[in-house]
Amino acid sequence: MTSSILASKIYTKEELCLFEKIPAPCAIIVFGASGDLAHRKLYPALFHLFKEGLLPKHFYIVGFARTGMSVEAFRASITESLPATTPSARVSDFVSRCDYMSGSYSDPRCFSELKERLRASDLHFSVPERHLFYLSTPPSVVEEIIHQLGASGLAKKQKESHGCVAVIIEKPFGHSLASAQDLNGKIKKVLKEKQIYRIDHYLGKETVQNILMFRFANILFEPVWNRNFIDHVQITAIEDLGVEHRAGYYEKAGVLRDMVQNHLLQLITLIAMEPPSSLEADAVRDRKCDVLKSVRILKEEDVLQSTICAQYAKGNIGSRPVAGYREEPGVSPTSKIPTFAAMKLELDDWRWQGVPFYVRSGKRLAERRVEIAVHFKHVPTSIFKPLLADQLSANILKFRIQPNEAITMSFEAKHPGPKLCMSTVTMDFGYQRTFGTPPPESYARLFLDAMLGDQTLFARSDEVEESWEIVEPLLQYWESGATSPLPTYPSGSMGPKESEDLIHRDDRAWD
Ligand code: BG6
């Protein structure tokens, strides 16, 4: 992040804000260029950086995908994906730097052709052979693309720490612990870890980055950030959308690979980590990895007690009737893929021993909300008799990641007047209200960091493998068909009853 270059001198906060980091000239090559993610997130993010003057003066983009398409059609599809309000001259300038090539991810001739194109474009756009490859592809083709990049000479291990060639790889990284280990092994034959950017877009969200700022730039919270004061933590990442048109991918992933193995475990690391020695990438990732190592791995016999997976059935989102998961286009009518998961995780370390982390995520639920709630303990005794200590609401600190990004703290307050009357009130910091602007898209920030060679917000190979180790027993249990059929929940609800039971058993309730 604010790397060692800055650390050597003392700056004021205001001076630090003036630093604009502009990457060196480079080319961005997007594999999976005709796909949904590229159009929904990547091109708008790159355009945003371009518009804000954060891309280097010398840059160009090449899209590569299996779909046959002319360069003009590709440029038109990018234009369509950009905000309609943008002045057309800016858009024309941006798309004029975009080229397209269709081909097979396993055909060496296509990669030779790509190499030739990059050589010509490097000359044309004055880019000195600095190539950032973005793999916005299904996980099944990642290994092949990396192999072809290596075999064609487009990618090779760089001597210097931040290479001229870097590869960004979308999640999920692998399909299981074994496949992730295998993939890491194969990629590291072609590239150094310093050149590999395993992206998790949750880490680029402003409110997620704010967790570290909140915890370590303030004195107030860290002394109570432990088992002595915190009762439990809840992490909720739910959405009202269904699988949409992504059945091909989702039928192989399900909620455990799609959300839990990456986004949700990453959120736990930021809440639970010890203070890193600096914001350098490896200092932060070492501490995050410690958290993952301390998550208790569930034994086979505990999986049913501590986790629940389910699939959405038909129902209503608002007043709109929607289909069940098995009736969605492209989904098998006998699919066992879970679209909802809830679990209780425990961390075996000094800070968090005995503090459960309840985590849930699902599609087609009643609302869209991503939130971390830190529930503090009750006061030890009440002086406000006849009210008892557990009748006074415990403090809850919430990181509202989306929508309405905010950090809020609840506490007990007295009503005006002579009566002993109190209720729970909230102090809040609202992102939009304070900064007057909605938080920027996470992909823009992550693109920029990858171009700058900053890996802080990207997962390291050991983090990814530790995360797979945590979800592996869940995958084995819930995919084995042991609970056949999988529990269901009506679309538009808050998930299956078993998810409520999971937390009620501990005399607690979901927020
Ligand atoms: C993606 C998942 O990584 O995150 C999707 O593949 C999910 O299934 C999405 O909908 C949620 O992201 P966000 O940023 O909307 O919370």
Residues whose N, C-alpha, C, O or C-beta is under 5 A from the ligand:
A	BS01	BG6	D258
